[in-house]
């Protein structure tokens, strides 16, 4: 993205290298904790908390990391959102999740979080508890975000954080998960462009095929639109549309990337199928399409309760 300062660009380049080592490792993410700590990725939210461009640093870091490791990007998104509350209720190193009626709360257990922070969509309250008081359940089978080590949890209702700005917390979650989805989608576009440029059919570069060129152009446009929304949100606009648009864009772009790769898009030797699984998982864990559409509707129409007879 243009317009980023040289210091941020340098930090993002370092973050990308660390994310690559995490993505390429067969070990758990905790095995890379030393590298993550030494580069400042884990404590970034606290380090930039008082900086005027702190939110931009966090969002762009998540976006950039997602192009290499969507799992790490999701972990950082939760950590950065939760640390907004965690600094007030205890030591950092928190993980974050949403609680909806009738469904379990799912959070990342990677990097051994010290605390868990949960926003309740029914009451609008925020709860926080030490991780050692939470009983995680990893029995559910999940196909995406494998390195994020997702688990289901139940948190005691008596752990509500008083005086917490829940609106700001959820806005940050929208922003960071949206950034993770955008980075994942951009990776799918780059992988598809690289694949198409290197393939020939009947002696002709497939990148010259009009239909395929149009497909990749549409993919690129979807991501650019989401990137523009992210930049607007960082300039003070609402963050609600970011995850709503980025979620739909990321899933659609990854599906188109499978098509652009032909049959190779389905096999594990190529990253596209994995990117699709990660995009679907991030979209779901971020709240899902209906949740974000409802939040966007509220921007223009007010709360649903105020317009009901």
C-alpha positions as CSV (number, residue, x, y, z in Angstrom):
1,X,0.0,0.0,0.0
2,X,1.2,3.5,-0.8
3,X,1.4,6.2,1.8
4,X,3.0,4.1,4.5
5,X,5.9,5.6,6.4
6,X,9.4,4.3,6.0
7,X,9.6,3.1,9.6
8,X,6.3,1.2,9.3
9,X,7.4,-0.3,6.0
10,X,10.7,-1.5,7.6
11,X,8.7,-3.1,10.5
12,X,6.3,-4.8,8.1
13,X,9.2,-6.3,6.1
14,X,10.6,-7.8,9.3
15,X,7.1,-9.0,10.3
16,X,6.8,-10.8,7.0
17,X,10.0,-12.7,7.5
18,X,8.9,-13.9,10.9
19,X,5.4,-14.8,9.6
20,X,7.2,-16.9,6.8
21,X,9.1,-18.8,9.4
22,X,5.9,-19.5,11.4
23,X,4.0,-20.6,8.2
24,X,6.9,-22.9,7.1
25,X,7.2,-24.6,10.5
26,X,5.6,-27.9,11.3
27,X,5.9,-27.0,15.0
28,X,3.3,-25.1,17.0
29,X,3.3,-21.3,16.9
30,X,4.7,-21.2,20.4
31,X,7.9,-22.6,19.1
32,X,8.4,-19.3,17.2
33,X,7.6,-17.2,20.3
34,X,11.2,-16.0,20.7
35,X,11.2,-14.5,17.2
36,X,7.8,-13.0,17.6
37,X,8.9,-11.3,20.9
38,X,12.2,-10.1,19.6
39,X,10.6,-8.3,16.7
40,X,8.0,-6.7,18.9
41,X,5.0,-8.3,17.3
42,X,3.5,-9.6,20.5
43,X,3.7,-6.4,22.5
44,X,3.0,-4.0,19.6
45,X,-0.5,-3.0,20.9
46,X,1.1,-1.7,24.1
47,X,4.0,-0.1,22.4
48,X,2.0,2.0,20.0
49,X,-1.0,2.6,22.3
50,X,-0.2,6.3,22.8
51,X,0.9,6.9,19.2
52,X,-1.4,8.9,16.9
53,X,-0.9,6.3,14.1
54,X,-0.9,3.3,16.5
55,X,-4.1,1.8,15.1
56,X,-2.6,2.0,11.6
57,X,0.5,0.1,12.7
58,X,-1.6,-2.7,14.2
59,X,-4.0,-3.0,11.2
60,X,-1.2,-2.9,8.6
61,X,0.8,-5.4,10.6
62,X,-2.1,-7.9,10.7
63,X,-2.8,-7.3,7.0
64,X,0.8,-7.9,6.0
65,X,1.3,-10.9,8.2
66,X,-1.9,-12.5,6.7
67,X,-0.3,-12.6,3.3
68,X,2.1,-15.2,4.6
69,X,0.4,-16.7,7.6
70,X,-3.4,-16.2,8.1
71,X,-3.2,-18.1,11.3
72,X,-0.7,-15.8,12.9
73,X,-2.6,-12.8,11.6
74,X,-5.8,-14.0,13.3
75,X,-3.8,-14.6,16.5
76,X,-2.4,-11.1,16.4
77,X,-5.8,-9.6,15.6
78,X,-7.3,-11.2,18.7
79,X,-4.3,-10.2,20.8
80,X,-4.3,-6.6,19.6
81,X,-8.0,-6.2,20.2
82,X,-7.9,-7.9,23.7
83,X,-4.9,-5.9,24.8
84,X,-7.1,-2.8,24.5
85,X,-8.9,-4.2,27.5
86,X,-6.1,-6.3,29.0
87,X,-3.9,-3.3,29.9
88,X,-6.7,-2.2,32.3
89,X,-7.5,-5.6,33.9
90,X,-4.2,-7.3,34.1
91,X,-1.0,-8.3,32.2
92,X,-1.0,-8.4,28.4
93,X,-0.9,-11.5,26.3
94,X,-4.7,-11.9,25.9
95,X,-6.9,-13.6,23.4
96,X,-10.3,-12.4,22.2
97,X,-13.6,-13.9,21.1
98,X,-17.3,-13.1,20.5
99,X,-20.2,-14.7,22.4
100,X,-23.4,-15.3,20.5
101,X,-26.6,-16.8,21.9
102,X,-26.9,-20.5,21.1
103,X,-23.3,-20.9,20.0
104,X,-20.0,-21.5,21.8
105,X,-17.2,-18.9,22.0
106,X,-14.2,-19.8,20.0
107,X,-10.8,-18.2,20.6
108,X,-7.1,-18.9,19.7
109,X,-5.1,-20.8,22.3
110,X,-1.8,-20.3,20.4
111,X,1.1,-18.6,22.2
112,X,-0.2,-19.5,25.6
113,X,-2.4,-16.5,26.3
114,X,-2.5,-15.2,29.9
115,X,-6.1,-13.9,29.7
116,X,-9.2,-14.3,27.6
117,X,-11.5,-11.4,26.8
118,X,-15.0,-12.0,25.4
119,X,-17.6,-9.6,24.1
120,X,-21.2,-10.8,24.7
121,X,-23.5,-9.8,21.7
122,X,-26.6,-10.2,23.8
123,X,-25.7,-8.0,26.8
124,X,-23.1,-5.9,25.1
125,X,-20.8,-6.5,28.1
126,X,-17.1,-7.5,28.1
127,X,-15.8,-10.3,30.3
128,X,-12.2,-11.1,31.1
129,X,-10.6,-14.0,33.0
130,X,-7.2,-15.6,33.6
131,X,-6.6,-18.3,31.0
132,X,-5.9,-20.9,33.8
133,X,-9.5,-20.4,35.0
134,X,-10.9,-21.2,31.5
135,X,-11.5,-24.8,30.4
136,X,-10.8,-25.0,26.7
137,X,-12.3,-27.7,24.5
138,X,-10.3,-28.6,21.4
139,X,-12.4,-31.6,20.4
140,X,-14.3,-29.9,17.6
141,X,-12.8,-30.6,14.1
142,X,-11.8,-27.5,12.3
143,X,-10.4,-27.2,8.8
144,X,-9.0,-23.6,8.7
145,X,-6.5,-21.6,10.8
146,X,-4.8,-24.8,11.9
147,X,-1.8,-23.0,13.5
148,X,-4.1,-20.7,15.5
149,X,-5.1,-23.7,17.7
150,X,-8.8,-22.7,18.0
151,X,-10.7,-23.9,21.1
152,X,-14.2,-23.5,22.4
153,X,-14.5,-21.9,25.9
154,X,-17.0,-20.9,28.5
155,X,-16.3,-17.9,30.6
156,X,-18.0,-17.1,33.9
157,X,-20.6,-14.4,33.7
158,X,-19.3,-12.9,36.9
159,X,-16.1,-11.7,35.2
160,X,-17.6,-8.6,33.6
161,X,-15.2,-5.7,33.1
162,X,-16.8,-2.5,34.4
163,X,-16.3,0.7,32.6
164,X,-14.9,-1.0,29.4
165,X,-15.5,0.8,26.1
166,X,-17.1,-2.2,24.4
167,X,-17.8,-0.2,21.2
168,X,-14.2,0.6,20.7
169,X,-13.2,-3.0,21.5
170,X,-15.6,-4.5,18.8
171,X,-14.5,-1.7,16.4
172,X,-10.9,-2.8,16.7
173,X,-11.9,-6.4,16.3
174,X,-13.7,-5.5,13.0
175,X,-10.7,-3.6,11.9
176,X,-8.1,-6.2,12.6
177,X,-10.1,-9.2,11.4
178,X,-10.9,-7.2,8.3
179,X,-7.2,-6.6,7.8
180,X,-6.5,-10.3,8.2
181,X,-9.1,-11.1,5.5
182,X,-7.7,-8.5,3.2
183,X,-4.2,-9.8,3.5
184,X,-5.4,-13.4,2.9
185,X,-7.3,-12.2,-0.2
186,X,-4.3,-10.3,-1.6
187,X,-2.2,-13.4,-1.2
188,X,-4.7,-15.3,-3.3
189,X,-4.5,-12.7,-6.0
190,X,-0.7,-12.7,-6.0
191,X,-0.6,-16.5,-6.1
192,X,-3.0,-16.6,-9.0
193,X,-1.2,-14.0,-11.0
194,X,2.1,-15.8,-10.5
195,X,0.5,-19.1,-11.5
196,X,-1.1,-17.8,-14.6
197,X,2.0,-15.9,-15.8
198,X,4.0,-19.2,-15.6
199,X,1.5,-21.5,-17.4
200,X,1.2,-22.2,-21.1
201,X,-1.5,-24.0,-23.0
202,X,-1.1,-25.2,-26.6
203,X,2.1,-23.1,-26.7
204,X,0.3,-19.9,-25.7
205,X,0.6,-18.2,-22.3
206,X,-2.6,-18.6,-20.4
207,X,-2.2,-15.1,-19.1
208,X,-3.2,-14.0,-22.6
209,X,-6.7,-15.6,-22.4
210,X,-9.3,-12.9,-22.2
211,X,-11.6,-14.8,-19.8
212,X,-8.8,-15.5,-17.4
213,X,-7.5,-12.0,-17.5
214,X,-11.0,-10.7,-16.7
215,X,-11.3,-13.2,-13.8
216,X,-8.0,-12.0,-12.2
217,X,-8.9,-8.4,-12.8
218,X,-12.2,-8.8,-10.9
219,X,-10.3,-10.6,-8.1
220,X,-7.9,-7.6,-7.9
221,X,-10.7,-5.1,-7.9
222,X,-12.5,-6.9,-5.0
223,X,-9.4,-6.7,-2.9
224,X,-8.7,-3.1,-3.8
225,X,-12.2,-2.1,-2.7
226,X,-11.7,-3.8,0.7
227,X,-8.2,-2.2,1.1
228,X,-9.8,1.3,0.4
229,X,-12.4,0.6,3.2
230,X,-9.6,-0.3,5.6
231,X,-7.8,3.0,4.8
232,X,-11.0,5.0,5.3
233,X,-11.6,3.3,8.6
234,X,-8.0,4.2,9.7
235,X,-8.8,7.8,8.8
236,X,-11.7,7.8,11.2
237,X,-14.6,6.3,9.2
238,X,-16.6,3.4,10.7
239,X,-14.8,0.0,10.9
240,X,-18.1,-1.9,10.6
241,X,-18.0,-2.2,6.8
242,X,-14.4,-3.4,6.7
243,X,-15.0,-7.0,8.0
244,X,-18.4,-7.2,6.2
245,X,-16.9,-6.4,2.8
246,X,-13.5,-8.0,3.4
247,X,-15.1,-11.3,4.5
248,X,-17.2,-11.6,1.4
249,X,-14.3,-10.5,-0.8
250,X,-11.8,-12.9,0.7
251,X,-14.0,-15.9,0.3
252,X,-15.1,-15.0,-3.2
253,X,-11.5,-14.2,-4.3
254,X,-10.2,-17.5,-2.9
255,X,-12.9,-19.4,-4.8
256,X,-12.0,-17.6,-8.0
257,X,-8.3,-18.4,-7.3
258,X,-9.2,-22.1,-7.2
259,X,-10.8,-21.7,-10.6
260,X,-7.8,-19.7,-11.9
261,X,-5.5,-22.6,-10.9
262,X,-7.7,-25.2,-12.6
263,X,-7.5,-28.6,-10.9
264,X,-4.3,-27.6,-9.2
265,X,-6.3,-25.2,-7.0
266,X,-7.7,-28.2,-5.0
267,X,-4.4,-29.9,-4.1
268,X,-2.2,-29.2,-1.1
269,X,0.9,-28.6,-3.1
270,X,-0.6,-25.2,-3.9
271,X,-1.7,-22.8,-1.2
272,X,-5.1,-21.8,-2.6
273,X,-7.3,-24.4,-0.9
274,X,-5.7,-23.6,2.4
275,X,-6.2,-19.9,1.9
276,X,-9.9,-20.6,1.2
277,X,-10.3,-22.6,4.4
278,X,-8.5,-19.8,6.3
279,X,-10.7,-17.1,4.8
280,X,-13.9,-18.9,5.6
281,X,-12.6,-19.5,9.2
282,X,-11.6,-15.9,9.8
283,X,-15.0,-14.7,8.4
284,X,-16.8,-17.0,10.8
285,X,-14.7,-16.2,13.8
286,X,-14.9,-12.5,13.1
287,X,-18.7,-12.7,13.7
288,X,-20.1,-13.9,10.4
289,X,-21.7,-12.0,7.5
290,X,-25.1,-11.4,9.2
291,X,-23.5,-9.9,12.3
292,X,-21.5,-7.4,10.2
293,X,-24.4,-6.6,7.9
294,X,-26.5,-5.8,11.0
295,X,-23.8,-3.5,12.2
296,X,-23.6,-1.7,8.9
297,X,-27.4,-1.4,8.8
298,X,-27.3,0.3,12.2
299,X,-25.0,3.0,10.8
300,X,-27.7,4.3,8.5
301,X,-30.9,3.2,10.1
302,X,-30.1,3.2,13.8
303,X,-30.7,0.3,16.1
304,X,-33.4,-2.2,15.2
305,X,-35.3,-1.5,18.4
306,X,-35.7,2.2,17.6
307,X,-37.5,1.6,14.3
308,X,-39.8,-1.2,15.5
309,X,-43.4,-0.1,16.2
